[in-house]
Amino acid sequence: MESRSLPVPDGLDGVRVDAALAKMLGFSRTFAAEVTEAGGAALDGVVLGKSDKLRAGGWLDVEWAPKQEVRIEPIAVPDLGIVYDDDDIVVVDKPTGVAAHPSVGWEGPTVVGALAAAGFRIATSGAPERQGVVHRLDVGTSGLMVVAKTEDAYSALKRAFKERTVEKIYHAVVQGHPDPLAGTIDAPIGRHPSHSWKFAVIPDGKPSVTHYETLEAFPGASLLEIHLETGRTHQIRVHMAAHRHPCVGDPLYGADPTLSARLGLTRQWLHAHRLGFAHPITGEWVQTESPYPADFQHALDVLRDED
């Protein structure tokens, strides 16, 4: 275990514990939240929750277990599609069951590992385990991801995602029929207050904006086209579940298991369908599209047959 004891500076008075730890100790916000949730932060001897606020002049004690080293393992993924490739970037069509990059506790294949196994050289910018990765998809979400192959491309793409100039279009099948049929969900998202692996709409979460439009309606379900303005973890799943229209096949966020079984789904019906962005070097617009995987197409066929 490692530990630090230090006074809270005036500039962090009233700041959330996880945000303060990130600033004071150089932690990521995610790791800072994990340390706090494990009871590793105390102010003047009182154990803090991650959303508690610090008080200037108080004495902060922090204890944490160092993160395990995570390495990129070159594991081939035969069904990883290469949609676009040049000297600076590669756009992949990620299948389900593949993580964007290695992480503690994940032993399966990754996009960066698959690219390494296929002989691709990617940018060295970013944390060692996520080199070249400028955005992520959940393990269970399929579709398009762009990975930087050069340092200049990495910097430009990171800036484009931060400035929200990247077009990220998802298709999702959700339970029920959203009302209105097209609209915007603007609700902050943060870690679930009582569930380690979930996220939720919470008052002090990060700003999160999701635009949706109904493409097709079925008895008890709808096919939506979704444009993400922000890119929070589980954003679509959380926003749709908060509006009582969880993604079909997503038991973590309240999907009906009987409907999932009837459609033959073992994961959430959520697909990164289109990805568009200005090329980080040439400035030319790059537009890519991914067809639905076989299990998603089967589920749609069943819904259409029932209609």
C-alpha positions in Angstrom: 0.0 0.0 0.0 1.0 3.6 -0.6 -0.1 6.6 1.4 0.1 10.4 1.6 -0.8 12.9 4.3 -1.2 16.5 3.3 -3.2 19.7 4.1 -6.0 20.7 1.8 -5.0 24.0 0.0 -7.4 26.9 -0.2 -7.8 26.4 -3.9 -9.5 23.0 -3.4 -12.0 24.2 -0.7 -15.4 22.8 -1.6 -14.1 20.5 -4.4 -15.3 16.9 -4.6 -12.9 14.4 -3.2 -12.3 12.4 -6.4 -11.6 15.6 -8.4 -9.3 16.9 -5.7 -7.3 13.6 -5.5 -6.8 13.7 -9.2 -5.4 17.2 -9.0 -3.3 16.7 -5.8 -1.8 13.2 -6.6 -2.0 13.0 -10.3 -4.6 10.2 -10.3 -7.2 9.7 -13.1 -10.7 10.6 -12.0 -11.6 6.9 -12.3 -8.8 5.7 -10.0 -9.5 8.6 -7.6 -13.1 7.4 -7.3 -12.0 3.8 -6.8 -9.6 4.8 -4.0 -12.4 6.8 -2.3 -15.0 4.1 -2.7 -12.5 1.7 -1.0 -12.4 4.0 2.0 -8.9 5.2 1.2 -9.5 9.0 1.8 -10.1 10.6 5.2 -10.4 14.3 6.2 -9.3 15.0 9.8 -9.8 11.3 10.5 -13.3 11.0 9.0 -13.6 8.6 6.0 -14.9 10.4 2.9 -17.2 9.4 0.1 -16.2 10.3 -3.5 -18.8 13.1 -3.8 -18.0 14.6 -0.4 -16.4 18.1 -0.5 -13.0 19.0 1.0 -12.5 21.8 3.5 -9.5 24.1 3.2 -7.0 23.7 6.0 -8.2 20.2 6.8 -5.7 17.3 6.9 -6.2 14.7 4.2 -4.9 11.1 4.6 -4.9 9.0 1.5 -4.1 5.3 1.2 -4.2 3.2 -2.0 -2.9 0.0 -3.6 -0.7 0.8 -6.6 -2.3 -0.2 -9.9 -1.1 -3.4 -11.5 1.0 -3.0 -14.6 -1.1 -3.7 -17.7 0.6 -4.8 -20.9 -0.6 -4.9 -24.5 -0.8 -8.6 -25.5 -0.8 -9.1 -29.3 -3.8 -11.4 -29.6 -5.3 -11.8 -33.1 -9.0 -11.1 -33.6 -9.9 -12.6 -37.0 -13.2 -10.8 -37.3 -11.8 -7.3 -36.5 -12.6 -5.4 -39.7 -10.3 -2.7 -41.1 -12.6 -0.1 -42.6 -10.1 2.6 -43.4 -6.3 2.6 -43.2 -3.5 5.1 -44.1 -0.2 6.3 -42.7 -1.8 8.2 -39.9 -5.0 6.4 -38.8 -6.8 3.2 -38.9 -10.6 2.8 -38.5 -11.7 -0.6 -37.2 -15.0 -2.4 -37.0 -14.9 -3.9 -33.5 -16.8 -7.1 -32.9 -18.5 -7.7 -29.5 -16.3 -9.3 -26.8 -13.3 -7.2 -27.6 -12.1 -4.4 -25.3 -10.7 -1.1 -26.7 -7.5 -1.6 -24.7 -6.1 -3.7 -21.8 -7.2 -3.0 -18.3 -6.8 -4.6 -14.9 -9.0 -7.8 -14.7 -9.6 -8.1 -18.4 -7.9 -11.1 -20.0 -9.7 -11.1 -23.3 -8.7 -9.7 -26.7 -8.3 -5.9 -27.3 -8.3 -3.6 -30.3 -4.8 -2.5 -29.7 -3.6 -6.0 -29.1 -5.4 -7.2 -32.3 -3.7 -4.4 -34.3 -0.3 -5.3 -32.8 -0.9 -8.9 -33.8 -1.8 -7.8 -37.3 1.5 -5.9 -37.7 0.1 -2.3 -37.3 2.3 0.3 -35.6 0.2 2.8 -33.6 1.0 6.0 -31.8 2.9 5.8 -28.5 1.0 8.8 -27.1 -1.4 8.1 -24.2 -1.1 5.7 -21.3 1.1 2.6 -22.1 -1.9 0.3 -22.2 -4.0 2.5 -24.4 -1.5 3.9 -26.9 -3.2 5.4 -30.0 -6.7 5.1 -28.5 -8.6 8.4 -28.7 -12.1 7.0 -27.8 -13.6 3.7 -26.7 -16.5 1.3 -27.1 -17.8 -1.0 -24.4 -16.7 -4.6 -24.6 -20.3 -5.6 -25.5 -20.8 -2.7 -28.1 -19.8 -3.4 -31.7 -18.9 -1.0 -34.4 -16.5 1.7 -35.5 -13.4 3.0 -33.7 -10.6 5.2 -35.0 -7.0 4.6 -33.7 -4.1 7.0 -34.2 -0.9 5.6 -35.9 1.2 8.8 -35.4 1.7 11.2 -32.6 0.4 14.2 -34.7 -2.7 12.2 -35.6 -3.3 11.3 -31.9 -3.1 14.9 -30.8 -5.4 16.2 -33.5 -8.0 13.4 -32.9 -8.0 13.9 -29.2 -8.6 17.6 -29.8 -11.4 16.8 -32.2 -13.2 14.5 -29.7 -12.8 17.1 -27.0 -14.2 19.9 -29.2 -17.1 17.6 -30.3 -16.4 17.9 -34.0 -16.5 14.1 -34.5 -19.8 12.7 -35.8 -20.7 9.6 -33.8 -23.8 7.9 -34.9 -25.1 4.8 -33.1 -28.1 2.6 -33.8 -30.0 1.0 -30.9 -33.0 -1.1 -30.4 -34.8 0.0 -27.2 -37.8 -1.2 -25.3 -41.0 0.6 -25.9 -41.6 3.8 -27.9 -39.8 7.0 -26.8 -42.2 10.0 -26.5 -41.5 12.2 -28.4 -40.3 10.0 -31.2 -37.3 12.3 -31.7 -35.6 14.5 -29.1 -32.7 15.3 -26.9 -31.7 13.9 -23.5 -29.6 16.4 -21.5 -28.8 14.8 -18.1 -25.5 14.6 -16.2 -24.0 11.1 -15.8 -21.7 9.8 -13.1 -20.8 6.6 -11.3 -23.9 4.9 -9.7 -24.0 5.7 -6.0 -24.5 2.1 -5.0 -23.2 -0.1 -7.8 -19.5 -0.4 -8.7 -20.0 -1.3 -12.4 -22.9 1.0 -13.3 -23.4 4.6 -14.2 -26.4 6.7 -13.6 -28.0 10.1 -14.1 -26.9 12.0 -10.9 -27.0 15.8 -10.1 -23.3 16.2 -9.8 -22.4 14.0 -12.8 -20.6 15.2 -16.0 -22.7 17.0 -18.6 -24.1 14.4 -21.1 -26.2 15.1 -24.2 -27.8 12.5 -26.4 -29.9 13.2 -29.5 -32.2 10.4 -30.8 -34.6 9.8 -33.6 -36.9 6.8 -34.2 -36.2 5.0 -37.4 -38.6 2.1 -37.1 -41.3 1.1 -34.5 -42.3 -2.4 -33.6 -44.7 -3.8 -31.1 -42.9 -3.2 -27.8 -39.6 -1.9 -29.3 -38.0 0.8 -31.4 -35.0 1.1 -33.7 -33.3 4.5 -32.9 -30.6 6.5 -34.6 -28.6 8.2 -31.9 -26.1 11.1 -32.2 -23.8 11.6 -29.2 -22.8 15.1 -28.4 -20.7 14.0 -25.5 -19.0 10.6 -24.9 -19.6 9.4 -21.3 -19.2 5.8 -20.3 -22.4 3.9 -20.9 -24.0 7.2 -22.0 -26.7 5.8 -24.4 -27.5 2.9 -22.1 -27.8 5.1 -19.1 -29.9 7.8 -20.8 -32.3 5.4 -22.5 -32.7 3.4 -19.2 -33.3 6.7 -17.3 -36.2 7.4 -19.7 -37.6 3.8 -19.2 -36.5 2.6 -22.6 -33.4 0.5 -21.9 -31.5 -1.1 -24.8 -32.9 -4.5 -25.6 -30.6 -7.2 -24.3 -29.1 -5.0 -21.6 -29.9 -6.6 -18.2 -27.5 -4.3 -16.3 -29.8 -1.4 -17.1 -33.1 -3.1 -16.7 -33.9 -4.8 -20.0 -36.6 -7.5 -20.1 -34.8 -10.9 -20.2 -37.8 -12.5 -21.9 -37.7 -10.1 -24.8 -33.9 -10.6 -25.1 -34.4 -14.4 -25.2 -37.1 -14.2 -27.8 -34.8 -12.2 -30.1 -31.8 -14.4 -29.4 -29.8 -11.6 -27.9 -27.0 -12.1 -25.4 -25.8 -8.5 -25.3 -27.3 -5.0 -25.6 -28.5 -4.1 -29.1 -26.2 -1.1 -29.6 -24.0 -0.5 -32.6 -21.5 2.2 -33.5 -22.9 2.5 -37.0 -21.3 5.6 -38.5 -18.2 7.6 -37.7 -17.2 10.8 -39.4 -14.3 13.2 -38.7 -11.8 15.6 -40.4 -8.7 13.7 -41.2 -6.2 14.7 -38.5 -3.5 15.5 -41.1 -5.1 16.4 -44.4 -8.3 17.9 -43.0 -10.4 16.0 -45.5 -13.7 14.5 -44.2 -13.5 10.8 -43.5 -16.9 9.0 -43.4 -17.2 5.3 -42.4 -20.1 3.0 -41.9 -20.5 -0.5 -40.3 -23.3 -2.9 -41.2 -25.3 -4.6 -38.4 -23.7 -7.8 -37.0 -25.6 -11.1 -37.6 -27.1 -11.3 -34.2 -28.5 -7.7 -34.4 -29.9 -8.4 -37.9 -31.6 -11.6 -36.7 -33.2 -9.6 -33.8 -34.5 -7.0 -36.3 -35.9 -9.7 -38.6 -37.8 -11.3 -35.7 -39.2 -7.9 -34.7 -40.3 -7.2 -38.3 -41.9 -10.6 -38.7 -43.9 -10.0 -35.5 -45.0 -6.6 -36.6 
